[in-house]
Amino acid sequence: MPTVRLSFSPAAAHVRTARLVGVAVARRAGVSEELLEEVRLAIGEACSRAVALHRSHGLDDLVDVAMADGDRFTVRVVDRAANGAMVARLAGEVGDEDSVMVLSDPALPLTTPPELLAEEAVAARMGLALLAGLVDDLNVSELAEGVGTEVRMSWPLERPAE
C-alpha cells in the first residue's frame, strides 16, 4: 500500500475525518479489528493536539497526517507550532513546575498570553499521556527540518501465514 497523506486546516471539525480515514486505511493495511479502536482514538488525540497547538499560536498552516504500512502500520501527525516540541518534552514530567518551565522558556513567542501557554501545556501533557497509554510504539520529536513536532505511532499488522 502506498503512503496515504491527508492535510487539513487546523479546525476541530476535521479531526473526525482524519480518524475515519485513519481507521479505514488501518483496516485495509491489515491492522487487527481488536486494535482499530485504539488506532481511532490515537489518531484523534494526535490530530486534536496538533489543531490545538496551531490555533493557540494563530497558525493557518495545515496539519499533516501520513499513514503507511511496512512491517507495521505507521501514522505520522505533524504540527508547525514553534513550541510544540518543548511542550512534548515536558509532558512526561509531573507537577506544576512544568507550566512554569514552559512559561519561562525564552524561546517562546512573547506575543502569546501566559494563560494560553499554561492551558496549552496542560492540554498537551494530558493528550500525550493519553497517547502513551494507548500506543505501545509512540515517538514525539522535533521536526528535522523546519518548525514543529512529529507524533509517530505504529501498530502491528496481521499477515496471512505463508
KEKE-3310 file (N, C-alpha, C; in steps of 0.2 Angstrom, whole numbers, plus 5000, padded with zeros to 4 digits):
npx = (5004:5003:5009:4997:4992:4986:4980:4975:4966:4968:4956:4944:4934:4939:4946:4938:4936:4950:4951:4942:4947:4959:4956:4950:4961:4970:4963:4962:4976:4979:4978:4973:4956:4954:4962:4958:4950:4959:4968:4959:4956:4969:4974:4964:4967:4981:4979:4970:4978:4988:4980:4975:4987:4991:4980:4981:4993:4989:4991:4989:4994:4993:4988:4997:4995:5002:5000:5006:5010:5021:5032:5025:5009:5010:5008:5010:5009:5010:5013:5015:5019:5028:5033:5029:5036:5044:5033:5030:5042:5040:5030:5031:5034:5030:5019:5016:5027:5030:5022:5027:5040:5038:5031:5042:5051:5063:5063:5050:5037:5034:5022:5012:4999:5002:4992:4986:4997:4999:4987:4989:5000:4995:4985:4992:5001:4991:4985:4997:4999:4988:4990:5002:4997:4989:4996:5008:5020:5026:5032:5038:5044:5055:5054:5065:5068:5063:5050:5041:5032:5033:5022:5024:5017:5014:5007:5005:5004:4992:4997:4994:4998:5012)
npy = (4994:5011:5026:5035:5051:5065:5081:5095:5110:5119:5115:5109:5101:5094:5084:5073:5068:5064:5054:5044:5041:5037:5025:5017:5016:5009:4997:4992:4990:4980:4980:4972:4969:4971:4981:4992:5002:5008:5013:5023:5031:5036:5042:5052:5059:5064:5072:5081:5087:5093:5102:5110:5116:5123:5132:5139:5146:5154:5150:5146:5136:5120:5104:5090:5073:5057:5040:5024:5007:4994:4985:4987:4996:5013:5029:5046:5062:5079:5094:5112:5121:5132:5130:5117:5105:5108:5108:5095:5088:5091:5084:5072:5074:5078:5088:5106:5113:5111:5120:5132:5131:5130:5143:5151:5149:5156:5154:5154:5163:5180:5186:5178:5175:5172:5164:5157:5149:5141:5134:5127:5119:5111:5104:5098:5090:5081:5076:5069:5060:5052:5047:5040:5030:5023:5019:5008:5009:5024:5040:5056:5070:5084:5092:5087:5096:5113:5121:5113:5099:5081:5067:5051:5035:5018:5002:4984:4973:4961:4947:4936:4919:4911)
npz = (5000:4996:5003:5012:5012:5021:5023:5033:5037:5052:5061:5072:5068:5057:5063:5065:5052:5049:5059:5054:5041:5045:5052:5041:5032:5041:5043:5030:5028:5036:5050:5065:5070:5083:5087:5081:5087:5096:5087:5081:5092:5095:5083:5083:5095:5093:5082:5087:5096:5088:5081:5091:5096:5084:5083:5095:5093:5083:5070:5052:5045:5037:5045:5045:5040:5039:5033:5033:5028:5032:5039:5050:5054:5051:5058:5055:5063:5060:5067:5066:5076:5085:5098:5101:5102:5114:5124:5122:5127:5140:5144:5150:5163:5180:5190:5195:5191:5178:5170:5174:5169:5155:5153:5156:5147:5136:5122:5118:5109:5113:5111:5115:5126:5143:5151:5141:5136:5148:5148:5136:5139:5149:5141:5131:5139:5145:5133:5127:5137:5137:5124:5126:5135:5126:5115:5111:5103:5102:5097:5100:5093:5088:5072:5059:5049:5048:5058:5071:5077:5077:5079:5080:5077:5079:5074:5075:5061:5054:5046:5033:5035:5027)
capx = (5000:5007:5008:4991:4993:4980:4982:4969:4966:4968:4949:4942:4929:4942:4949:4934:4938:4956:4950:4938:4951:4964:4954:4949:4967:4972:4959:4965:4983:4979:4978:4968:4950:4954:4966:4956:4948:4965:4970:4955:4957:4976:4974:4960:4971:4987:4977:4967:4984:4991:4975:4975:4994:4990:4975:4984:4998:4986:4994:4984:4997:4990:4991:4999:4995:5004:4999:5009:5012:5028:5032:5019:5005:5013:5004:5014:5005:5015:5011:5020:5019:5035:5035:5026:5041:5045:5028:5030:5047:5038:5024:5032:5036:5024:5019:5015:5033:5030:5019:5032:5046:5035:5030:5048:5056:5064:5061:5043:5035:5032:5015:5007:4997:5004:4987:4985:5003:4998:4982:4992:5005:4991:4981:4997:5003:4986:4985:5002:4999:4983:4993:5007:4993:4985:5000:5015:5025:5025:5038:5036:5051:5055:5055:5072:5068:5058:5047:5035:5033:5030:5020:5024:5014:5013:5004:5007:4999:4991:4999:4992:5004:5014)
capy = (5000:5017:5031:5039:5058:5069:5088:5099:5116:5117:5116:5103:5098:5090:5078:5067:5065:5061:5047:5040:5039:5033:5018:5014:5014:5004:4991:4990:4988:4973:4980:4968:4973:4972:4987:4998:5007:5011:5017:5029:5036:5039:5047:5058:5063:5067:5077:5086:5091:5097:5108:5115:5120:5128:5138:5143:5151:5158:5147:5144:5130:5113:5099:5084:5066:5052:5033:5019:5000:4990:4979:4989:5002:5019:5036:5052:5068:5084:5101:5118:5126:5134:5126:5110:5100:5110:5105:5087:5086:5092:5080:5066:5077:5079:5094:5112:5116:5111:5126:5137:5130:5132:5150:5155:5147:5161:5153:5155:5170:5185:5188:5173:5176:5167:5160:5152:5144:5136:5129:5123:5114:5106:5100:5094:5085:5076:5072:5065:5055:5048:5043:5035:5024:5019:5016:5005:5012:5031:5044:5063:5073:5090:5091:5088:5102:5117:5121:5109:5092:5075:5062:5045:5030:5012:4996:4978:4970:4954:4945:4929:4914:4909)
capz = (5000:4996:5009:5011:5015:5022:5026:5034:5041:5060:5063:5076:5063:5053:5066:5064:5046:5050:5062:5049:5036:5048:5053:5035:5030:5045:5041:5023:5029:5040:5057:5068:5072:5091:5088:5077:5091:5098:5081:5080:5097:5095:5078:5085:5100:5090:5077:5091:5099:5083:5080:5097:5095:5078:5085:5101:5090:5077:5063:5047:5042:5038:5049:5040:5043:5034:5035:5028:5031:5030:5044:5054:5051:5055:5057:5057:5063:5060:5068:5064:5081:5087:5105:5102:5105:5121:5127:5122:5131:5147:5145:5155:5170:5185:5194:5192:5189:5171:5167:5175:5164:5148:5153:5157:5141:5132:5115:5117:5107:5118:5110:5117:5133:5148:5152:5135:5136:5153:5146:5131:5142:5152:5136:5128:5144:5145:5127:5126:5142:5134:5118:5129:5137:5121:5109:5113:5099:5101:5097:5099:5092:5084:5065:5057:5045:5049:5065:5073:5080:5074:5083:5076:5081:5074:5076:5071:5056:5054:5039:5032:5036:5021)
cpx = (5004:5005:5002:4993:4986:4982:4976:4970:4965:4961:4947:4938:4933:4946:4945:4935:4945:4955:4947:4943:4957:4962:4953:4956:4971:4969:4962:4972:4984:4980:4972:4962:4950:4958:4964:4953:4953:4968:4966:4956:4964:4977:4970:4964:4977:4984:4974:4973:4987:4986:4975:4982:4993:4986:4978:4990:4996:4989:4988:4987:4993:4993:4992:4999:4997:5003:5002:5010:5018:5028:5027:5015:5008:5009:5009:5009:5010:5011:5017:5021:5026:5037:5031:5030:5043:5040:5028:5036:5045:5032:5025:5033:5029:5025:5018:5021:5034:5028:5024:5038:5043:5034:5037:5053:5057:5063:5054:5041:5032:5025:5010:5006:4999:4998:4985:4991:5002:4993:4985:4996:5000:4988:4986:5000:4997:4985:4990:5002:4994:4986:4998:5003:4990:4990:5007:5021:5024:5031:5036:5043:5050:5056:5062:5073:5062:5055:5042:5037:5030:5028:5020:5021:5014:5010:5006:5002:4998:4992:4997:4999:5005:5016)
cpy = (5006:5021:5035:5046:5062:5076:5092:5105:5115:5119:5109:5099:5093:5084:5072:5064:5061:5054:5042:5037:5035:5025:5014:5012:5009:4997:4988:4987:4982:4974:4976:4972:4975:4979:4993:5004:5011:5016:5024:5034:5040:5044:5053:5062:5067:5073:5083:5091:5096:5103:5113:5119:5125:5134:5142:5148:5155:5156:5144:5138:5124:5109:5093:5078:5061:5045:5029:5012:4998:4984:4981:4995:5008:5025:5041:5058:5074:5091:5106:5123:5126:5130:5120:5105:5102:5107:5098:5085:5086:5087:5074:5068:5078:5085:5101:5116:5116:5117:5132:5137:5132:5140:5154:5153:5153:5160:5154:5162:5174:5187:5183:5174:5170:5162:5155:5147:5139:5131:5124:5117:5109:5101:5096:5088:5079:5072:5067:5059:5050:5043:5038:5029:5020:5016:5014:5008:5019:5035:5051:5066:5080:5088:5092:5094:5107:5117:5117:5103:5087:5070:5056:5039:5024:5006:4990:4976:4963:4952:4938:4924:4912:4902)
cpz = (5000:5002:5007:5015:5016:5026:5027:5038:5048:5062:5066:5072:5059:5056:5065:5058:5046:5053:5058:5044:5039:5049:5047:5032:5034:5044:5035:5024:5032:5047:5060:5070:5079:5092:5085:5081:5094:5093:5080:5086:5097:5089:5080:5090:5097:5085:5081:5094:5094:5081:5085:5097:5090:5080:5090:5099:5084:5070:5059:5044:5042:5042:5045:5044:5037:5037:5030:5032:5028:5035:5049:5051:5055:5053:5060:5057:5064:5062:5066:5070:5084:5094:5106:5105:5112:5126:5128:5127:5139:5149:5150:5162:5174:5189:5191:5189:5181:5167:5168:5170:5157:5148:5153:5151:5137:5124:5113:5114:5113:5117:5112:5124:5138:5150:5147:5135:5142:5151:5140:5134:5145:5147:5133:5132:5144:5139:5125:5131:5140:5128:5121:5132:5132:5116:5112:5110:5098:5102:5096:5098:5088:5077:5064:5053:5047:5057:5066:5076:5076:5079:5078:5080:5076:5078:5072:5066:5056:5047:5039:5032:5029:5021)
residu = (MET:PRO:THR:VAL:ARG:LEU:SER:PHE:SER:PRO:ALA:ALA:ALA:HIS:VAL:ARG:THR:ALA:ARG:LEU:VAL:GLY:VAL:ALA:VAL:ALA:ARG:ARG:ALA:GLY:VAL:SER:GLU:GLU:LEU:LEU:GLU:GLU:VAL:ARG:LEU:ALA:ILE:GLY:GLU:ALA:CYS:SER:ARG:ALA:VAL:ALA:LEU:HIS:ARG:SER:HIS:GLY:LEU:ASP:ASP:LEU:VAL:ASP:VAL:ALA:MET:ALA:ASP:GLY:ASP:ARG:PHE:THR:VAL:ARG:VAL:VAL:ASP:ARG:ALA:ALA:ASN:GLY:ALA:MET:VAL:ALA:ARG:LEU:ALA:GLY:GLU:VAL:GLY:ASP:GLU:ASP:SER:VAL:MET:VAL:LEU:SER:ASP:PRO:ALA:LEU:PRO:LEU:THR:THR:PRO:PRO:GLU:LEU:LEU:ALA:GLU:GLU:ALA:VAL:ALA:ALA:ARG:MET:GLY:LEU:ALA:LEU:LEU:ALA:GLY:LEU:VAL:ASP:ASP:LEU:ASN:VAL:SER:GLU:LEU:ALA:GLU:GLY:VAL:GLY:THR:GLU:VAL:ARG:MET:SER:TRP:PRO:LEU:GLU:ARG:PRO:ALA:GLU)
# end
